[in-house]
Amino acid sequence: MRKIGLLTSGGDSPGMNAAIRAVVRTALYYDMEVYGIRHGYQGMIEGDIFQMKTTDVANIIQRGGTILKTARSDAFKTDEGRKAAYDQLQKHGIEALVLIGGDGTFRGAVEFFKQYTIPAVGLPGTIDKDLSGSDFTIGFDTAVNTAVEAIDKIRDTAEAHDRLFVIEVMGRDAGYIALNSGIACGAEDILIPEIMTDIEDVLCRIDSDERRSKSVHILVVAEGDEFGGAAEVAKRIIERFPKIDTRYAVLGHIQRGGSPTYADRVLASRLGYAAVLALRENKTQVMTGIVNGDITYTPFQQVIKTNAGISTDMIEMIRVLSV
């Protein structure tokens, strides 16, 4: 194998650039050519492809976002779109792909392989940490630290004014950011998509805190919670407790940006290095991951069928520590 294509797809996450750097430099070390594909699968269809040199990835390990850009592609979901993408790979002589992204990226790779058997290895690049096959995903640590810093600052003003704050963090389908940032910040309650929200139970706990003269309340809500996010939760609290000074804040895309933490830089570097070695060993249709400190390879089919589970012990711990 002499020529590989490299792309980032789906939502961006801090550490993607560190992964790009690791893939490019590892491949070049082994005398392989690397072709960057801008804007994910859409760029593959459109032929937005260029050969990468070691200088292309200089001074990017500390940068957030992705120098290859990213996009979601409806066209790639069609036979015609995948055919156009395959034709572009053939035009450039690309023999295999390294994909940095999440569940949707790997689903696309599975469909592509069914038709054209192009070898592909994936890296878990998503702040949501919702993929099985790796204890952590690229960007998760940075996103949680960003959320923790913001929540800590909100707690300061909440304490100054004796306010209740409902804070919404990212996590449309997974509550890992909410769960971990909430625990780290001592939140009184954490609402996540994986567990049905009993709003009456939430309100009862607030009432109990009020009776104990607890002056500061922090509730962390994942954006995908079925109850409706921070605004709806705050609305219900105001209706029940009009005398409590209640506010809400949506952290939004601030969690995707910024310089990656050392943990995300090291994780991305290890996985990028491992992805190239996997291709050299003729591994394909697998995602590189780290489980218990060791590099692992999980088939795409398994990754897209099984999301990482939420620990019930952590949920119980929240109840205990919020007393």
Phi, psi and omega in degrees: 000123186245332185231128178235149175258147184227129179216158170244140188218155180077205180292140178287158178211144180299130183112347178300321180294324176296323178292318177302313180303314183295318180296312183298312186287327176293316180297316179296325178301324180265023175060036175255151175267141180241131178244117177284139179242112182282146175062036170061216182297329179295320177292330176294318178297319185273356179076027178278075191230137180214150179283136183255142176245169181299330179291338179293338183247015176288139174060037177240352186299333183266358185267141173281180181073208179210127180292341178273359183062168180212161181195163171254141188234110174289329182297326182291344178282353181256157177299320181295319180295316179293326177295317179297321178295317179297319179299322179291322178295319178296320180301323182265001179071023182282127187258344183202165183233145167244123187244127177248113183178202184241209185305313181296324178298316183285329174297319178297321180294323179297314180293321180296318182293326179301325184268324191233358177047039173280120179302142180212141174233138183249155171241134182284096180250093179198137179287344187283341182053044185251020182251134173285156179102358176203136180295329179222153176246154182296121179107340183297312183300317179295316181298318179294317179296323176297316179296317180299316180299318181292317181295320177302319180292321178294323179299323179302313181285330176297318180291323181296328185248004185054054184252161170255129179241133170254121186243123181263127176244169181289158181140073182294318182242357183217143185255021185294320179294315179299314183298311185285319179290324179296315178296315183296333183259004179069036180297145178285335178205150180225125183247125185226157183296331185289342183235127181301128180278122173262096186297329178294322177295319177299314181294324178295322179292323176296317179299319179296319178296321180296320180294333178268009178061036175282118192272338183241130178233127174238120175247128179253128185235128172287143184300335182269004178303134188294346181284339173126010178085184189296320184299316181290320178296315179299321179300316181292324179293317179296321178298320182278324184232072184298339182275347177277129178287101187248131177228163173225155180221138178248114184287325172063214191286358174302333182287342180271339186261183176095165179293132181293148176293167178300324182298318179289327178293318180290316179301311181298321180294316180296318183288323178295316176300314182294328181295318179294318178298324179298316179295322178295334179264014177064027171278142179210160181056041178228154174253130173284143179208175175234121179235122181054035175089353183252147176292134177229164177230116183247129179303141178307319182302321179288322181297316185281345180267337187229108175281155176296140184271154176275135180286123177292332178297323180292323178298315179296322180299322179302315180300318182291314186285344181272359181295000000 
